[in-house]
Amino acid sequence: MDSKPSGITTLNRTDESGGDARVPCDQAVFTSIRTPTGEGYRLIASSPGLTGREKTEITKHCPSHGGLCGDDERATGLAFYQLPGERLCATFSCTAGKEQSGRGGLRIYTHAVVFDRQFLSAFAYNPFNIFQAMETAGLTTPELKRDKHLPAIELAATPTRDGVESGKAVARVGAEWLGYLLHTACNGERVIVSGADDPRDLIETVLLGIPGPFRADVSFGCGLRFSIGRAFTLTGVFGDITTTKRIIRGQPLLLLHPALDLSPPPFERGAWVRMVDDYWASKDCHALVEFTSQAFPDCSPATLERIAALRNDTRFASSADAAEVLTIANRRRGQTLLSRFEHRLLDDLLVTIRRRLEQLWSQADEAELVRCWPELMTLVGKSPEEAFRQLIPVVGLVLRRLSHTSPLIALEHALEIGEKATIQALKVDLQEVADTARRRLRQAEPGQFKRAMALLDRWANTFPGIRLPGPPVP
C-alpha cells in the first residue's frame, strides 16, 4: 500500500494565487557528511511517510563519490523511477563542495521527491516538469545542515515544457535514431545512450513520444555514471565510457552512440512509432507533445496501434487527394473501436476528411464529382456508424455543384439518396438542389425534357415534403 504524506508543507515560490495543482510529496536527501552516528554516503534526512523499502531503493539509485558524468562543480544528474509499492521517485543530483572523506574530488548531493503515481498527470506526464518544480521550490540547492526529519511537502505543478527541446534532439540525431530509442523504451529494453554532451534533451524527446500514463513505467537517468544497480530503461551518459563498456559486458544492455553510428539497428516500426516519427520528421514537436500527453485510458500495444493508426490517417488525410481520402474513410467504415477515446479520434478523422473533401470538391470539375459519387454514397448512405453522418455536408456540396453544371445528374443523385437512405438531414440541401436544377432546366435542350419530366415524377413520389415547381417549359 502506498504511504501518504502527512503534515504537508507547501513549497511554491512563484505563484501564490492557488492556480497551480499541488502535488503532495515525501522527500529525502542522500549525501556524505560526518555525524556522531557515522559518515559516508547515506540518507541523511527523510520525511516520515517513506517506507523502509522505499528508502532502500532510493539509496541504491543515488550516486555516490564520482557518480556524476561531469567532473566540475556545475555537474548535475537526474533520475526518475518507480519504487516498491508503485510510488514514483524523481531525484536531482549536484555537487556540494569538497568531498569530506579524504578521497578528494567533489561531494555529491541528491534530493529525492516521492509521490503517488496518479499525480504524474499534474505534471503533464513529463518528469522534467517535476525537476523544474523542484528547482522552483529550492530543492536543487544543497543544504547540508538540516534536521534528519524532513516534512512532507507540496510541489506546485506548472507544466511548461512543450517539446521545444525535442526539436534540438531531432536536429542533432535524426528521427530514425529517435524512432529506434522509442521502440526499445516502449518494449522495456534497457538502453544506454552515449554522447559528447549530456543527452538529457534526447532522453526527454524519446519520453515525450511515449503515451503519457505509460511514462510512469519508463525509468531513466541523465548525467549519472552507469552502474548495474541503477540500470534504467533509458540511461544518458557522456564523457569517457570505458568503464561502462566493461560493466555491461555480458549483460542484456544496449550501448548506443547516435552521434557516431550511421544508423540504428534494424527494427520493425509499428503504427505508434511511425506516427511519432512523422511528427519528428515534420518538426511538429509541440503538436506531438499535446497528443501524447493525454490521459490515454489504455496503453496496451494493441490499443496504441489502433490509436496511432487513426492519428496517422488524420494527418495524412489533411493533405491527401480525394481518392486517397475516400480510401481512408472506407477503410474505417465498420471498424471496431473499443474506447470512447478511440471514438473521439474517429470523429477528429472524419472532420478532417470532410474539410479536405470540401476543399477539393469546391473546385473540382463535373467529371470528378460524378466519378466520386458512388463511393461517397457508400460511406454516407450505408455506414451504420452515426459518426459517418458528419460527411453529409459533403454530399450537399456535390449536389449543389452538379445542380449548376448538370441539373439532371444532380436530380438523379438526389433521388438515389432518397431511395437508398432517405437522409432527413439533407432536406435543406435538397430544396436548394431542386430550386437550382429547376432554373437550369428552363435552359435545357429539347431532348432533355422527357428525361426531366420522368425525374420530376419520381421526385414528387420520393420527396413529397420538398417543393419542386411544375415541369420545365420547353
C-alpha positions in Angstrom: 0.0 0.0 0.0 1.3 3.5 -0.8 2.2 5.7 2.1 0.6 9.1 2.2 2.5 12.3 3.1 1.2 13.9 6.3 2.0 17.2 7.9 2.5 18.8 4.5 4.5 21.9 3.9 3.7 23.9 0.8 6.7 25.0 -1.3 5.8 27.4 -4.1 7.9 30.4 -4.7 6.4 31.6 -8.0 2.6 31.6 -7.7 0.6 32.3 -4.6 -2.7 32.6 -6.5 -3.7 29.0 -6.0 -3.9 28.4 -9.7 -1.3 25.6 -9.8 -2.1 22.0 -9.0 -0.3 21.0 -5.8 1.2 17.5 -5.6 1.8 16.0 -2.1 5.3 14.5 -1.8 7.6 12.8 0.6 11.3 13.8 0.3 14.8 12.5 1.2 18.4 13.7 1.0 21.3 11.5 0.2 24.9 12.7 0.5 28.1 12.3 2.5 28.6 14.0 5.9 30.3 13.2 9.1 28.0 13.0 12.2 28.2 11.4 15.6 26.4 8.4 14.2 28.5 7.8 11.2 30.0 9.1 8.0 29.9 8.3 4.2 27.1 8.3 1.7 23.7 7.6 3.1 20.2 9.1 3.5 20.9 11.9 6.0 17.3 13.1 6.1 13.8 11.9 5.1 10.2 12.5 5.7 8.3 10.0 7.9 6.0 8.9 5.1 8.8 6.9 3.3 8.8 3.2 4.0 11.9 1.2 4.7 11.7 -0.5 1.2 11.4 2.9 -0.4 14.5 4.2 1.4 16.5 1.2 0.4 15.5 1.7 -3.3 16.4 5.4 -3.2 19.8 4.6 -1.6 20.5 2.0 -4.3 19.8 4.5 -7.1 21.6 7.6 -5.7 25.1 8.4 -7.0 28.0 8.5 -4.5 31.6 9.6 -4.9 32.5 10.1 -8.6 28.9 9.2 -9.6 28.3 12.1 -12.0 29.4 12.1 -15.6 30.6 15.7 -15.3 33.7 16.4 -13.2 33.3 20.0 -12.3 31.2 22.0 -9.8 28.4 22.5 -12.3 27.8 18.8 -12.9 24.3 17.6 -12.3 22.3 14.4 -12.8 18.6 13.5 -12.9 16.7 10.2 -12.4 13.2 9.0 -12.4 11.9 5.6 -11.5 9.2 3.6 -9.7 9.6 2.5 -6.1 8.3 -0.7 -4.5 4.6 -0.1 -3.9 4.4 1.8 -7.2 5.0 5.3 -5.9 7.3 7.4 -8.2 10.6 9.0 -7.3 12.4 11.9 -9.0 15.9 12.8 -8.0 18.2 15.8 -8.7 21.9 15.3 -8.0 24.6 18.0 -7.9 27.9 18.8 -6.3 28.1 20.2 -2.8 31.7 21.4 -2.1 34.7 19.2 -1.5 34.4 15.5 -0.5 34.8 15.4 3.3 36.0 11.7 3.5 39.6 12.5 2.4 39.2 10.7 -1.0 39.4 14.1 -2.8 37.1 15.4 -5.5 33.6 16.8 -5.1 30.9 15.7 -2.8 27.6 14.6 -4.5 24.3 15.7 -3.1 20.9 14.2 -4.1 17.4 15.4 -3.3 14.6 13.0 -3.9 10.8 13.6 -4.0 8.3 10.7 -3.9 4.7 10.9 -4.9 1.8 8.7 -5.9 1.7 7.6 -9.5 -1.7 9.3 -10.1 -0.1 12.7 -9.7 2.2 12.4 -12.7 -0.7 13.7 -14.8 -0.5 17.1 -12.9 3.0 17.5 -14.5 1.6 16.7 -17.9 3.1 13.2 -17.6 6.6 14.8 -18.0 9.1 14.1 -15.3 11.2 17.0 -16.5 8.4 19.3 -15.3 8.9 17.7 -11.8 12.6 18.7 -11.9 11.5 22.3 -12.8 9.1 22.3 -9.8 11.9 21.0 -7.6 14.1 23.9 -8.7 11.3 26.4 -8.1 10.9 25.0 -4.6 14.6 25.4 -3.9 15.2 21.6 -3.7 18.1 21.7 -6.2 20.3 23.8 -3.9 22.4 21.7 -1.5 21.6 22.1 2.2 24.0 20.0 4.3 23.0 21.3 7.8 19.4 20.1 8.1 17.3 18.1 10.6 17.1 14.4 9.8 13.3 14.5 9.9 12.0 16.3 6.8 8.4 17.4 6.4 6.2 16.2 3.6 5.8 18.9 1.0 3.6 20.0 -1.8 5.1 20.9 -5.1 3.4 23.4 -7.4 2.8 21.6 -10.7 3.2 24.1 -13.5 3.8 22.2 -16.7 5.7 24.5 -19.0 7.8 22.1 -21.2 6.1 21.9 -24.6 8.5 19.9 -26.7 10.7 22.8 -27.8 13.8 21.0 -26.6 12.7 18.0 -28.7 13.4 19.9 -31.9 17.1 20.2 -30.9 17.4 16.5 -30.4 15.7 15.7 -33.7 18.1 18.0 -35.5 21.1 16.5 -33.8 20.5 12.7 -34.1 17.6 12.5 -36.6 14.1 10.9 -36.4 15.4 7.5 -37.4 17.6 7.1 -34.3 14.9 8.6 -32.0 12.4 6.1 -33.5 14.7 3.2 -32.5 15.1 4.5 -29.0 11.3 5.0 -28.7 10.8 1.4 -29.9 13.2 0.0 -27.3 11.7 2.1 -24.5 8.2 1.0 -25.3 9.3 -2.6 -25.3 11.1 -2.3 -21.9 14.6 -2.9 -23.3 17.4 -1.2 -21.3 19.5 1.2 -23.4 22.5 3.4 -22.6 22.8 6.4 -24.9 26.2 7.9 -25.1 27.1 11.3 -26.5 29.7 14.0 -26.4 27.4 16.2 -24.2 24.7 15.5 -21.7 21.9 13.8 -23.8 19.0 14.8 -21.4 17.2 16.6 -24.2 17.4 13.4 -26.2 16.0 11.4 -23.3 13.2 13.8 -22.8 12.4 13.7 -26.5 12.0 9.9 -26.5 10.0 10.1 -23.3 7.5 12.6 -24.8 7.0 10.2 -27.7 5.6 7.6 -25.2 1.9 7.8 -24.2 1.5 9.9 -21.1 0.4 7.3 -18.5 2.9 4.8 -19.8 5.8 7.1 -19.0 5.5 6.2 -15.3 6.8 2.7 -16.2 9.9 4.1 -18.1 12.7 4.8 -15.8 15.6 7.0 -16.9 18.8 8.6 -15.7 20.8 11.5 -17.2 24.3 12.7 -16.3 24.8 9.8 -13.8 27.7 7.3 -14.4 26.3 4.0 -15.3 26.1 1.2 -12.7 24.2 -2.1 -12.8 22.4 -1.1 -9.6 20.6 1.7 -11.4 20.2 0.2 -14.9 17.3 2.3 -16.0 15.2 1.8 -19.1 17.0 4.8 -20.6 20.3 6.0 -19.4 22.0 9.1 -20.9 25.8 9.3 -20.3 28.6 11.4 -21.7 32.4 11.6 -21.4 34.6 8.5 -21.0 32.6 5.3 -21.2 35.4 2.8 -21.0 34.2 1.7 -17.6 30.6 1.5 -18.8 31.7 -0.9 -21.6 33.4 -3.1 -19.2 30.5 -3.2 -16.7 27.9 -4.1 -19.3 29.9 -6.9 -21.0 27.6 -10.0 -20.9 24.6 -8.0 -19.7 21.3 -7.7 -21.6 22.0 -4.0 -22.2 22.5 -1.9 -25.4 25.1 0.8 -25.6 24.4 3.2 -28.4 26.2 6.2 -30.0 23.6 8.0 -32.1 26.1 10.8 -33.0 28.8 8.3 -34.2 26.9 5.4 -35.7 25.4 6.0 -39.1 22.1 4.3 -38.5 20.3 2.3 -35.7 20.0 -1.4 -35.7 17.1 -2.7 -37.9 13.7 -3.0 -36.2 10.0 -3.3 -37.0 8.2 0.1 -36.9 4.7 -0.3 -35.5 2.0 2.3 -36.1 2.8 4.2 -32.9 6.5 4.6 -33.8 5.6 5.6 -37.4 3.2 8.2 -36.0 5.8 9.7 -33.7 8.4 9.5 -36.5 6.1 11.6 -38.7 5.8 14.3 -36.1 9.6 14.4 -35.6 10.4 14.4 -39.3 8.0 17.3 -39.8 9.5 19.1 -36.8 6.0 19.4 -35.3 7.2 18.5 -31.8 4.7 20.8 -30.0 1.7 19.0 -31.6 3.2 15.6 -30.8 3.6 16.5 -27.1 0.0 17.8 -27.0 -1.2 14.5 -28.4 0.9 12.0 -26.4 0.5 13.8 -23.1 -3.2 13.0 -22.9 -4.7 10.6 -20.3 -4.8 7.5 -22.5 -7.3 5.1 -20.9 -5.4 2.0 -22.2 -1.7 1.8 -23.1 -1.7 -1.9 -24.2 0.2 -2.5 -27.5 -3.0 -3.4 -29.5 -4.8 -0.2 -28.3 -1.8 2.0 -29.1 -1.5 0.6 -32.6 -5.2 1.4 -33.2 -4.9 4.9 -31.8 -1.7 5.6 -33.8 -3.3 4.3 -37.0 -6.2 6.6 -36.5 -3.9 9.6 -35.9 -1.7 8.7 -38.9 -4.8 8.6 -41.1 -5.9 12.0 -39.8 -2.6 13.6 -40.5 -2.4 12.1 -44.0 -6.0 12.9 -44.9 -5.4 16.6 -44.3 -3.3 16.9 -47.5 -4.2 13.8 -49.5 -6.1 13.8 -52.8 -9.8 12.9 -53.0 -9.2 9.2 -53.9 -6.8 8.7 -51.0 -9.2 10.4 -48.6 -12.1 8.2 -49.7 -9.9 5.1 -49.3 -9.1 6.1 -45.7 -12.8 6.7 -45.0 -13.9 3.4 -46.5 -11.2 1.5 -44.5 -12.5 3.0 -41.3 -16.2 2.1 -42.1 -17.4 -0.6 -39.8 -14.2 -0.8 -37.8 -14.5 -1.9 -34.2 -13.4 0.7 -31.7 -13.1 -0.2 -28.0 -13.0 3.1 -26.1 -14.6 6.5 -26.0 -11.1 7.9 -26.7 -10.9 6.0 -30.0 -14.3 7.1 -31.0 -13.2 10.7 -30.4 -10.2 10.2 -32.6 -12.5 8.8 -35.3 -14.7 11.9 -35.0 -11.5 14.0 -35.5 -10.6 12.0 -38.6 -14.0 12.4 -40.1 -13.9 16.1 -39.5 -10.6 16.2 -41.3 -11.9 14.1 -44.1 -15.0 16.4 -44.5 -12.9 19.6 -44.6 -10.4 18.1 -47.1 -13.2 16.9 -49.4 -15.0 20.2 -49.2 -11.7 21.9 -50.0 -11.0 19.7 -53.0 -14.6 19.4 -54.4 -15.4 23.0 -54.2 -13.0 23.4 -57.2 -13.4 20.0 -58.8 -14.8 19.6 -62.3 -18.1 17.8 -63.1 -16.4 14.6 -64.2 -14.6 14.1 -60.9 -17.8 14.8 -58.9 -19.7 12.2 -60.9 -16.9 9.8 -60.5 -16.7 10.1 -56.8 -20.4 9.9 -56.1 -20.9 6.1 -55.8 -18.1 5.9 -53.2 -19.4 8.9 -51.3 -22.9 7.3 -51.2 -21.4 4.0 -49.9 -19.9 5.9 -47.0 -22.9 8.1 -46.0 -25.8 6.0 -47.1 -24.7 2.6 -45.9 -22.5 3.3 -42.9 -24.2 2.2 -39.7 -22.0 4.5 -37.5 -23.5 7.7 -36.6 -20.1 9.3 -36.9 -20.1 9.0 -40.7 -23.1 11.2 -40.9 -20.5 14.0 -40.4 -19.9 13.6 -44.2 -23.5 14.6 -45.1 -22.4 18.3 -45.8 -20.0 16.9 -48.4 -23.0 15.2 -50.2 -24.8 18.5 -50.2 -21.8 20.3 -51.6 -21.5 17.8 -54.5 -25.2 18.1 -55.3 -25.2 21.8 -55.3 -22.2 21.9 -57.6 -23.8 19.4 -60.0 -27.1 21.3 -59.9 -25.4 24.2 -61.6 -23.5 22.2 -64.2 -25.6 19.1 -64.7 -29.1 19.5 -63.2 -30.4 16.2 -64.4 -27.5 14.3 -62.9 -28.0 16.3 -59.7 -31.6 15.3 -59.5 -30.8 11.6 -60.2 -28.2 11.6 -57.5 -30.7 13.3 -55.1 -33.3 10.6 -55.9 -30.7 7.9 -55.2 -30.3 9.3 -51.8 -34.0 9.2 -51.1 -34.4 5.7 -52.5 -31.4 4.3 -50.7 -31.1 6.1 -47.4 -33.8 8.8 -47.0 -31.3 11.0 -45.1 -33.6 13.6 -43.4 -30.7 15.8 -42.5 -30.3 16.6 -46.2 -33.7 18.2 -46.8 -32.5 21.8 -46.7 -29.8 20.9 -49.2 -32.2 19.0 -51.4 -34.5 22.0 -51.6 -31.6 24.2 -52.8 -30.7 21.5 -55.3 -34.2 21.3 -56.5 -34.6 25.1 -56.9 -31.3 25.4 -58.8 -32.0 22.4 -61.0 -35.4 23.8 -61.9 -33.8 27.1 -63.0 -31.2 25.4 -65.0 -33.7 23.1 -66.7 -35.5 26.1 -68.1 -32.5 26.5 -70.3 -32.2 22.8 -71.2 -32.0 21.3 -74.7 -35.4 20.0 -76.0 -34.1 16.4 -75.8 -33.7 16.6 -72.0 -37.4 17.4 -71.3 -38.7 13.9 -71.4 -36.0 12.7 -69.1 -36.6 15.7 -66.8 -40.4 15.0 -66.7 -39.7 11.4 -65.6 -37.3 12.7 -62.9 -39.9 15.2 -61.6 -42.5 12.4 -61.3 -40.1 10.3 -59.3 -39.1 13.3 -57.2 -42.7 14.1 -56.2 -43.1 10.5 -55.0 -39.8 10.3 -53.2 -39.6 13.7 -51.6 -43.2 14.9 -51.1 -42.1 17.4 -48.5 -39.7 19.2 -50.8 -41.2 21.8 -53.1 -40.3 21.4 -56.8 -42.4 23.7 -59.0 -44.1 22.4 -62.1 -42.4 20.9 -65.1 -39.9 22.9 -67.1 -41.3 24.8 -70.1 -39.7 23.9 -73.4 
